[in-house]
Each structure stands twice: as structure tokens, then as C-alpha cells.
């Protein structure tokens, strides 16, 4: 197995910490870790984030992406929401992500400058979890996944591993699930590779780490993330440490050359896991989609991106919330689905595909 390269670690240039966040030990610990990394610390006098951003949109985006705010999660964030088809409940450790993915699905759902907000009141968030165990309607009611117990997804609005060097929140949550003795499981997905701090944790097999992958052909759309090869090494290291693991192949992009590109990616996964013992591997397959709002935001963030967000091979799909999104048309979807199911069955015969969307 190849040795990992020095992992890409995000170091925010500036950390804003609110007055309320400084009242929590976890919030103060984030400030201390950021200061040790050489980050500029700005202690706000109140609880409102004051962002002195440049008027130029490109510079404002860059400044926002380099900023981490330590805030207190409001009560609404501690009322967990279902997150189908991934998990029963969403548990938020933060909001926002430091990566620069030009297809970012968060672009249409987060408002304001794209700074990352990490929650200082982790203990309050954790204290909420037991009340939701046994109450899920998504995976815990699924015959194929009931053995997972009630599932909690930690990467709906962030990449928790990306910000872990400052927050420490992911390790704390993994350790909590490992010790809680509940019929419940934590899940997170990541485009980063610095898993060393997680390898020795007493996780008790109650956390599934998934790597979010796209082949090299489309890696140009994932700025600021770890190399795909390093993500695969990280996945293998987590498997060797006894963690259940998974692939989140997303977003699947039906651009020219996609068959060879994704075929090579799945072959690389098989190579990375060759010789690993007792691997518990799942696969989640998510095709590229976007809304008009997210397209407008992404066009402003990444002008000149080569990512195809035209109407070609697309149809409009209504959501349960009354909004619409652009997804691939039925012939394209059928070709993609057939390819992935067949290729995964051949290359990764022990993997379980959880869903296609």
C-alpha cells in the first residue's frame, strides 16, 4: 500500500469568534488550535458576524473562503432534520466548507458570503442525539440497513474532516458514538485525507467514513481538496483501523470520456483495498444536478468554469419543497446507472450500493 503524502490541511487565514462562543470550552479550544496554526484571531464584541469584505466579488469570495467563524448553533440547528437517502437524521457540526468545488451543492442553500461557521456548543448538540435514537424513518426502517441502527449524517452542510485540525469536533463525536452504547451510527463523507488523528479512536465500529470521489478527468472541479490518490489511501487506513468505510461517487458527471474515467476510478478503489481484511464497504451514487439559484451562485464564484450546466441532456425535476432542479434526462440516467451497477459488481463484488439518485 502506498504511503500517504503530506495531507492538505486547511489553515484559515482569519478566525472570528463571537462573544457567546467564547463561553464554551469547545469554542475556546478551537481558538487555541487556530492560533497555534498561525491564524489571525478576531474576538468579536457581540454575537453578530461582522465581515469587512472587499467590494470586488472575487476578492470577497476569496476572503470569505479563508475565514472560519466560531459561533453558537441556534436551537433550530439542534432540532435534527431527516436527510434522505443518506441517514435518519442530520447532525450539524458546522456550516460551510473551505474547498472550491465548482459544482458545490451548498451554493444554492447557504446565504451570504461563503465563510465556514463551526459550532462551539458541541456538548449541547451531542446531548440532543439520544432523544432521536429509535425515531428514524429513513435508514433504520430499511430492511437492508436496519443493522446500522439510527443513523446520523455529519456532512450535510460541511466537510467535517476538512476543518477538523481547528475544530476537533469530528473526533469528539466519533468517540462519543463509540462509547455511548446506543443502537446508532455516525456517518461522514470527505474530500480530504488527514485521517491520522482518527485512527486510534475507540470508535467501536459505530462511525462510517466515506470518501467523496471523482476521477482525475473531473478533479479540476474540486479545488482545494486532497488528491484522489490520497483520499483512497486515507480510506484504506481507516478500513485497517476497523472503521466501516464507503464511497460517495459524486457528483457523477456525464461529460465526454466518463465511462473510461469512472471505470478507472473504480479500478483504483479495488487496488487501494486489495488485501484489506473484513472490509465493510458501501457505495452511494449521486448524479450531477443543480438549481437555477445554485447555478447563478456558482457562475459568480467560478466564472469561466468548464463544468457543463447547460440544458443539454437535462430535464427539470420538481422537489418535494416545490422547487425545481436540472437533472440528467432518462436515457443518460439509464446509461449511467447501468454502467455503475455493472462495473461495481465486477470490480467491488462485496460492496453494497445504498442508493442511486
Secondary structure, DSSP 8 states (H G I E B T S, - for coil): ------------SEEEE-TTGGGSHHHHHHHHHHHHTT-EEEE-SSSS------SSHHHHHHHHHTEEEEE---GGGGS---BTTTBSEE--SEE--S-EETT-GGGGT--SS--EEEES-HHHHHHHHGGGTT--SSSTT-TTTGGG-EEEES-SSS-TTTTHHHH-HHHHHHHHHHHH--SEEEEEEES----HHHHTS--TT-EEEEEEE--GGGGGGEETS--HHHHHHHHHHHHHTT-EEEEEEEEE---TTHHHHHHHHHHHHHHHHTT-SS--EEEEEEE--B-HHHHHHHHHHSTT-----SSTTEEEEE-TTS-EEEEE-HHHHHHHHHHHHHHHHHH-TT-EEEEE-
